[in-house]
Amino acid sequence: MSNPYRHLQTRPIAGALGAEIDGVDLSRELPAEVFEEIRRALHENLVIFFRGQRLTPQQHIDFSARFGELLEVPFVRALDGYPAILPVMKGKAETKRRLFGGLWHSDMSYAQEPPLGSALYGRVIPPYGGDTMWANMYRAYDTLSDRLKQMLDGLNAVHSAVRSYGSGGAVVNNGDPAHKMDVRTDDRAVQEVIHPVVRVHPATGRKALYVNSTYTLRFDGMTQEESEPLLQFLYEHAARPEFTCRFRWSEGALALWDNRCTQHLAMNDYDGFDREMHRTTISGDRPVGVALRV
């Protein structure tokens, strides 16, 4: 198969999404033509991976910031001296009710303007386990029946951080020294926002399913009980194996993904080992739904 890029070498890792990119040193300032091919590779593969990188926190920030302004993530203590870097950690002695990122989700869909994407860099990697999975939300939408698509195109859903970061939230530890991450709750955790169930990607124009089991509470205008059967179907449908890829981390690997058309899941299968990742989060815009025809 011919290489579709002039400056990159890409290798798909699964049929649904995901590609590794070789021959790029992210610690250097990339020429504009190389960066634009990386952006195109992201739009075409939804999540892209760079192995063998040696990045300082500032170099990680500098690369990520070429995609847009970086966000400071609420609820979680940032890396000392680098408010744009979220340390995602689990210590070898930790036990948790739920791993941070351990359910399918699109980052911060509880925000009025959810992130464009995220860049996650592997610093301490267990000898096995700790993989991350991604799912293609274009494909999740495209494979629905026409009748269900028609119905979903006209629906909105309510998103909130309450189940993760509210009082008693699944990943809140409020500074418990037994946990490496400091995850705290505040008033923002109970705020609700409304987003379209099907969002139109601003760069590709494609439709993507935009509900997730971590932050979506219910359909707008419906009760949770009324919403639950269809939402559960959509969650399970979106995570069908043929819609996913799975990445085995190595030290110095960086994953860059598009939150507008993917979901992801962190595997919690490495008890007894340390794992430390650094994440930057790239600002996005308010999701736009399908224009309804009159």
C-alpha positions as CSV (number, residue, x, y, z in Angstrom):
1,M,0.0,0.0,0.0
2,S,1.4,3.4,-1.0
3,N,2.2,5.9,1.7
4,P,-0.4,8.8,1.6
5,Y,1.9,11.3,3.2
6,R,5.1,13.0,2.0
7,H,6.7,13.5,5.4
8,L,5.3,10.7,7.6
9,Q,5.4,6.9,7.7
10,T,2.1,5.5,9.2
11,R,1.2,2.0,10.2
12,P,-2.5,1.2,11.0
13,I,-2.9,-0.8,14.2
14,A,-6.5,-1.8,13.7
15,G,-9.2,-1.8,11.0
16,A,-11.4,0.7,12.8
17,L,-9.0,3.5,13.9
18,G,-5.5,4.1,15.1
19,A,-2.1,4.4,13.4
20,E,1.5,4.6,14.6
21,I,3.7,7.3,13.1
22,D,7.4,6.7,12.6
23,G,10.3,9.0,12.0
24,V,9.1,12.1,13.9
25,D,10.9,13.7,16.8
26,L,8.3,15.6,18.8
27,S,11.0,17.3,21.0
28,R,11.9,19.5,18.0
29,E,9.9,22.3,16.5
30,L,8.3,20.6,13.5
31,P,8.2,22.3,10.1
32,A,4.7,23.5,9.2
33,E,4.3,21.0,6.4
34,V,5.2,18.1,8.8
35,F,2.8,19.4,11.4
36,E,-0.1,19.7,8.9
37,E,0.4,16.1,7.8
38,I,0.2,15.1,11.5
39,R,-3.1,17.0,11.8
40,R,-4.3,15.2,8.6
41,A,-3.2,11.9,10.0
42,L,-5.2,12.6,13.2
43,H,-8.4,13.4,11.2
44,E,-8.0,10.3,9.1
45,N,-7.0,7.8,11.9
46,L,-8.7,9.5,14.9
47,V,-5.9,8.4,17.2
48,I,-2.2,8.4,16.4
49,F,0.8,7.1,18.2
50,F,4.5,8.1,18.4
51,R,6.9,5.8,20.1
52,G,10.4,6.4,21.5
53,Q,9.9,10.1,22.3
54,R,12.1,11.9,24.8
55,L,10.0,14.8,26.0
56,T,10.4,17.3,28.8
57,P,7.1,18.6,30.2
58,Q,7.7,21.9,28.3
59,Q,8.3,20.0,25.0
60,H,5.1,18.0,25.5
61,I,3.2,21.3,26.1
62,D,4.8,23.0,23.0
63,F,3.8,20.2,20.7
64,S,0.2,20.0,22.1
65,A,-0.3,23.7,21.9
66,R,0.2,23.8,18.2
67,F,-3.3,22.2,18.0
68,G,-4.9,24.9,20.2
69,E,-5.0,26.5,23.6
70,L,-4.4,24.0,26.4
71,L,-6.9,23.6,29.3
72,E,-6.3,23.2,33.0
73,V,-8.3,20.2,33.9
74,P,-10.7,20.7,36.9
75,F,-10.9,18.4,39.9
76,V,-7.4,17.0,39.5
77,R,-4.1,18.4,40.8
78,A,-1.8,19.4,38.0
79,L,1.9,18.6,37.7
80,D,3.9,20.9,39.9
81,G,5.0,23.9,37.8
82,Y,3.0,22.9,34.8
83,P,-0.7,23.6,35.2
84,A,-1.4,22.4,31.6
85,I,-0.2,18.9,32.4
86,L,-2.4,16.4,34.2
87,P,-0.5,13.5,35.8
88,V,-2.4,10.3,35.4
89,M,-1.0,7.9,38.0
90,K,-1.5,4.7,39.9
91,G,0.9,3.4,42.5
92,K,1.8,-0.2,43.0
93,A,0.3,-0.2,46.5
94,E,-3.0,1.4,45.4
95,T,-6.4,-0.1,45.5
96,K,-9.3,2.0,43.9
97,R,-13.0,1.7,43.5
98,R,-12.5,2.7,39.9
99,L,-9.4,3.6,38.0
100,F,-9.2,7.2,36.7
101,G,-10.4,6.9,33.1
102,G,-11.5,3.3,33.7
103,L,-14.9,3.5,31.9
104,W,-15.5,4.4,28.3
105,H,-15.7,8.2,28.0
106,S,-14.9,11.3,25.9
107,D,-12.8,13.6,28.0
108,M,-14.7,16.3,29.8
109,S,-17.9,16.0,27.9
110,Y,-19.4,17.7,31.0
111,A,-17.9,21.0,29.9
112,Q,-19.7,23.6,27.8
113,E,-16.9,23.4,25.3
114,P,-15.4,19.9,25.6
115,P,-11.8,19.4,24.5
116,L,-10.7,19.0,20.8
117,G,-8.3,16.3,21.9
118,S,-5.7,15.1,24.3
119,A,-2.0,14.0,24.2
120,L,-1.0,11.4,26.6
121,Y,2.7,10.6,27.2
122,G,4.0,7.4,28.9
123,R,6.7,8.0,31.5
124,V,6.5,5.0,33.8
125,I,5.0,1.9,32.2
126,P,4.2,-1.5,33.9
127,P,5.8,-4.6,32.5
128,Y,2.4,-5.7,31.3
129,G,-1.1,-4.4,31.4
130,G,-2.2,-0.8,31.5
131,D,-3.2,-0.7,27.8
132,T,-5.6,1.9,26.5
133,M,-8.5,1.3,24.1
134,W,-10.2,3.7,21.7
135,A,-13.5,3.4,19.9
136,N,-14.5,5.0,16.6
137,M,-17.7,7.1,17.1
138,Y,-18.1,7.7,13.4
139,R,-18.5,4.0,12.9
140,A,-20.7,3.7,15.9
141,Y,-23.2,6.2,14.3
142,D,-22.8,4.9,10.7
143,T,-23.8,1.4,11.6
144,L,-27.1,2.3,13.3
145,S,-30.3,1.7,11.4
146,D,-31.6,4.6,9.4
147,R,-34.7,4.9,11.6
148,L,-32.6,5.1,14.8
149,K,-30.2,7.6,13.2
150,Q,-33.2,9.8,12.3
151,M,-34.4,9.7,15.9
152,L,-31.0,10.4,17.5
153,D,-30.3,13.3,15.1
154,G,-33.0,15.2,16.8
155,L,-32.0,14.4,20.4
156,N,-29.9,16.2,23.0
157,A,-28.4,14.6,26.1
158,V,-27.5,15.9,29.6
159,H,-23.8,15.6,30.7
160,S,-22.3,16.1,34.1
161,A,-19.2,15.2,36.1
162,V,-21.3,14.3,39.2
163,R,-20.8,10.5,39.0
164,S,-17.0,10.9,38.8
165,Y,-16.3,14.0,40.8
166,G,-19.4,14.7,42.9
167,S,-19.5,14.0,46.6
168,G,-18.6,10.4,46.9
169,G,-17.7,10.3,43.2
170,A,-16.1,7.2,41.8
171,V,-12.6,8.7,41.4
172,V,-12.5,11.3,44.2
173,N,-10.0,10.7,46.9
174,N,-9.7,14.3,48.4
175,G,-6.0,14.0,49.0
176,D,-5.9,10.5,50.4
177,P,-2.1,9.8,50.7
178,A,-2.7,6.2,49.7
179,H,-3.4,7.5,46.1
180,K,-0.8,9.1,43.9
181,M,-3.4,11.3,42.2
182,D,-5.1,14.1,44.1
183,V,-8.7,14.2,42.9
184,R,-11.1,16.5,44.6
185,T,-14.7,17.5,44.3
186,D,-16.1,21.0,44.1
187,D,-19.4,22.8,43.1
188,R,-18.7,22.4,39.3
189,A,-19.2,18.6,39.6
190,V,-23.0,18.9,39.8
191,Q,-23.4,21.3,36.9
192,E,-25.2,20.0,33.9
193,V,-24.7,20.8,30.2
194,I,-26.7,19.8,27.2
195,H,-25.0,18.5,24.0
196,P,-26.4,16.9,20.8
197,V,-26.5,13.1,20.8
198,V,-25.0,13.2,17.3
199,R,-22.3,15.9,16.7
200,V,-20.9,17.0,13.4
201,H,-17.2,17.1,13.4
202,P,-16.1,20.7,12.5
203,A,-13.1,19.6,10.4
204,T,-14.4,16.5,8.6
205,G,-18.1,17.2,8.5
206,R,-18.9,13.6,9.6
207,K,-21.5,12.6,12.1
208,A,-20.3,11.0,15.4
209,L,-22.2,9.5,18.3
210,Y,-21.7,11.7,21.3
211,V,-22.9,10.0,24.5
212,N,-20.7,8.1,27.0
213,S,-21.3,6.0,30.1
214,T,-19.1,8.2,32.3
215,Y,-20.6,11.6,31.9
216,T,-24.0,11.3,30.1
217,L,-26.9,11.2,32.5
218,R,-30.0,11.2,30.4
219,F,-31.7,12.5,27.3
220,D,-32.8,16.1,27.5
221,G,-36.5,16.3,28.3
222,M,-36.6,12.7,29.5
223,T,-36.1,11.1,32.9
224,Q,-33.2,8.9,33.7
225,E,-35.4,5.8,33.8
226,E,-36.9,6.6,30.3
227,S,-33.4,7.3,28.9
228,E,-31.5,4.3,30.4
229,P,-32.6,1.5,28.0
230,L,-31.5,3.4,24.8
231,L,-28.4,4.8,26.4
232,Q,-27.3,1.4,27.5
233,F,-27.8,0.1,24.0
234,L,-25.7,2.9,22.6
235,Y,-22.9,2.4,25.1
236,E,-22.7,-1.3,24.3
237,H,-23.0,-0.7,20.6
238,A,-20.2,2.0,20.6
239,A,-17.8,-0.4,22.3
240,R,-18.2,-3.3,19.9
241,P,-14.8,-4.9,19.3
242,E,-14.7,-4.2,15.6
243,F,-15.1,-0.4,16.3
244,T,-12.0,-0.3,18.6
245,C,-8.2,-0.4,18.7
246,R,-6.0,-1.3,21.7
247,F,-2.5,0.2,22.3
248,R,0.3,-1.4,24.3
249,W,2.2,1.4,25.9
250,S,6.0,1.7,26.0
251,E,8.1,4.3,27.8
252,G,8.3,7.4,25.7
253,A,5.2,6.7,23.7
254,L,2.7,9.5,23.0
255,A,-0.9,9.0,22.0
256,L,-2.8,11.9,20.4
257,W,-6.6,11.5,19.9
258,D,-9.6,13.4,18.8
259,N,-12.2,13.6,21.5
260,R,-14.9,14.7,19.0
261,C,-15.1,11.4,17.3
262,T,-13.6,8.8,19.8
263,Q,-14.1,7.4,23.2
264,H,-11.4,5.7,25.2
265,L,-10.9,3.4,28.2
266,A,-7.9,2.8,30.5
267,M,-7.3,-0.9,31.4
268,N,-6.8,-1.6,35.1
269,D,-4.9,-4.9,35.0
270,Y,-1.5,-4.0,36.5
271,D,-1.9,-4.2,40.3
272,G,1.5,-4.2,42.0
273,F,3.2,-1.9,39.5
274,D,3.6,1.8,39.1
275,R,2.2,3.6,36.1
276,E,2.6,7.3,35.4
277,M,1.4,9.2,32.3
278,H,1.3,12.9,31.5
279,R,-1.7,14.4,29.7
280,T,-2.3,17.7,28.0
281,T,-5.8,18.7,27.0
282,I,-6.5,20.8,23.9
283,S,-9.4,23.2,24.0
284,G,-12.3,22.7,21.7
285,D,-15.6,24.3,20.9
286,R,-19.3,23.7,21.7
287,P,-20.6,20.5,19.9
288,V,-22.8,21.2,16.9
289,G,-25.6,18.8,16.1
290,V,-27.3,17.8,12.9
291,A,-29.5,20.6,11.4
292,L,-33.0,19.4,11.4
293,R,-35.0,19.7,8.2
294,V,-38.3,21.4,8.4
